[in-house]
Amino acid sequence: PLPHTHHAYELKISNLILAASYMAIAMVVGTIRGLQISSSTIGWIRDDREPTERERRNLLKLPRHLFLLVMALWTVAAFVFGGYNASEKPSLGGLVFIIVLMSGLSTSAVTYLVAERLQRPFSRLALAQGVPDRVGMRMGLRYVLAWFLGTGIALLGTALAGITALSLGSQISAKRLAITMVVLGGGAFVFGGFTTWLAARAASDPVRALRKSVKAAGTGDFSVDVPIYDGTELGILQAGFNDMLHGLR
């Protein structure tokens, strides 16, 4: 729910025009910068050679770099739209700033989890010889971020909607507040479920691959190796299992 403004319709139209303009610029900047980050990270694949230790680390940090890139674009948008709407009403500008920033956090979380999943073929090549000791994101932190950025942000938005309604009093109708709650609740359900699913798959897929190799080793087949593509503790566990199989062979 937003505070009442005297030029509500004109403000909506101008915000839509500003959004279209900013999206066009952000997509170009984000695409170019994203390609630069990715290209410098997987240059060893184009050169058809083994990656250096630094290149392996940079590859596993790629989702984090893309997360920061997307979050930076959303943060700039928060200041742009917050400042623009503050010229109409300061309280409106503050609320718009918070809304855009919270949306950016959720979107960036999805970006991180999707990028981590899409880069698995490259990670498998880079980590074929083992995992560096300190790379990637810890499993516990991954789950916490997936929940907070996917579900916690929407719950925080619900609380802020209630605070806004209490502070604005009669300016906010029950219908407007109900619509806000439905939108935030639906967002929490959809984005929260999606980010949790991505985080769960990121953990379950390496475990499933490890389980198959453990089963094969239990029957006396020591020729199998676990494909390593995870930079967390799971990747270190997979590398240790491969070392054990190597010793058995």
N, C-alpha and C positions, 0 to 999 in steps of 0.2 A: 504493500500500500504506500502510495506517494502523497506528499502534501499537495494541497490545492494550488493551482497556478491560474493566472488570468488568461494566458495564451496557450492553453493545453494543446489544442489541435495543431496550431502552428509549430509548437515545440516538438510534437511527435513527428511531423513531416520533416523538420530540420534535422532531428536526430536520425531519422531513417536515411536522409541524404548523407549525413556525416558518417553513418555506419557503412554505407555502400562505398564511400570514398576511402575510408580507413581500411576496410577489408581488402580493397584492391591493392593499396599500398603495402599492407602487412603481408598479403599473400606473395607478392613479388619479393619483398625483402626476406621473408621467412624461407621461401623456396631457394633463393640464391644462397643465403647464408647456410641453410641446411645442407645443400649440395656441397658447399665448400667444406663444411665440417665432415661430412661423410666421405668425400673424395680424399681428403688428407688422411683419413683414418684407415681406408682400405686400399691405399696405393700399392701395398705389397702384393695384393691379389692381381692387380693389373700387370705388375712387373714379374709375376709368376715366380715368387721367391718366398722363403720362410720369413715370417714377421720377426722384428726385433722385440726385445722385452718391452720397450717403450711403446711400440705399435700395438702389442697385445693389450697392454694396459689401456691405451687410448680407445681401442675398439670396445672394450668392456665398459668404458665410461661414456660411450656414444649416447645411450639413452638419457643419461644425466645431462649431457650437453644440449640435447634436443629439448629436454624438459625446461632447461634454463632459457633457451632461445624462445620457446613458445610463451613461457611465463613473462619474459621481458616484453614481448609484443602486447600481451594482455595488460601488463602494468602500465605501459605507455597509453594504451587505450583507456584505462581507468582514469588516468590524469586528464586525458583529452576530453572525455565525456563528462567527467566530474566537474572540470573547470568550465566547460561549455554550459552545463545546466546550472552551475552555481551562479552564473550571470543572471539567470531568471529568478533563482531563489537559493540561498546558501544551503538550507536544509535539503533541498532536492539534489543539489550537487554532491553533498556528502553521501546521501543514500545511493545515488547512481555510481559513485566511486566504489562503494562497498560491493554493490551488486556485480559490477564488471570484474572487480578483483576476485570475488568468490567464484564467478563463472570461469575465470582464467585458471584458478587453482584446480578445479575439477577437470577442465580440458587438458591441462598440462599433465595431470596424473594419468589420464588415458593415453596421452602421447608417450609418456615414459614406458608404460606397460606394453603398448602395441609395438613401439620401436624395439624393445627388448626381445619381443617374440619374433619380429621380422628379421632381426639380425642373426638368428640362430645358425643359419648355414655358414656365415662368416665366422661366428664364434667357434663353431665346431672345427674349422680349419685352424684358427689361431690357437686353440687350446688343445690341439692334438698331442702336444708334448707335455701337457700339464698346465696347471693353473698358477698364476702368480700368487704370492702369499696374501697380499692385501689389495684387492680390486673389487669393483662392483659394489652392490648394496647388500647389506646384511639381510637375511631372510626376515628377521623380526621387524626391522625397519620397513621392509617392503610391504608387509602386511599392515603395519600401522598406518603407513602413508596411503595405501589402497583404501583403507576404511575411512581415514580422516578426510582425504581429498575427494572420495567418491560419495560417502554417506555423511560424514561429520559436517562438511561444509553446508549441505542442505539442511541438516538439523540446526546448525548455527543460524542459518538464514531464517528458519521458522521462529527461532527465539527472537531474532532481531525484528521480524515482522510483528511479533507480539509487543515488543518494546515500543516500536514505532506507533502501533495502534494506541497504546496507552498514553504515549506522549502527545499525539495529535488529537486524541479525544474524539469529539463529534465530527471532525473532518473525515474520518474513516468510517465507511458504512460496513455493516456486517457482511454484506455480499462481497465487497472488495477484499475484505480480510479473508473470507472463505476461499475466494478464488486464489489468493496468494498462497494459502495453506495447501490447497489442492495441487498447485503447480510445484511448490517446493517438495511436497510429499511424493508426487510422481517422479520428480527429478531424483530424489533420494533412492526411490525404488529402482529406477532404471539404471542410473549411473552407478549407484552403490552396488547393485547386482553385477553390472558389467565389470567394474574394477575388481570386485572380489573374485569373480570368475577368472579374470586374467591372472590375478595374483595366485590363485589356487592352481591354475594350469601351469604357471611358471615353476611351481614347486612339485607338482605331481608328475609332470612329464619326465624330469630327470630321475625321480624315484622309480618310475615305471621301467625306464631303461636299465637302471641299476638292478632292479629285481630280476629282469630277464637274464642279465649276465650272471647274477648270483645263482639262479636256477641252473644255468648251463654249467657253471663251475662246480656245482654240487653233483652233477652227473659225470664229472671228470673231464669236461671239455674246457681246457684252459686257453683255447685259441681266440676267444671272444674278448673284445675290448668295449668298454662303455664309451659311446660318443659324448664328449664333454662340450657343452655349450652354455653352461651356467657359471657366472662369476661369483656366486655366493658360496657359503659353506658347502652346498650340495656339489658344486664343481670340484672343490677340494676333496670331498669324500669320493667322488667318482675317480679323480686322479689317483687317490690312494689305493682304490680297488684295482685300477689298472696296474699300478706298481706291484701290488700283491700278485696278480696274475702273471706278470712278467717274471717275478721271482719264482713262482711255481713252475713256469715253463723252463 
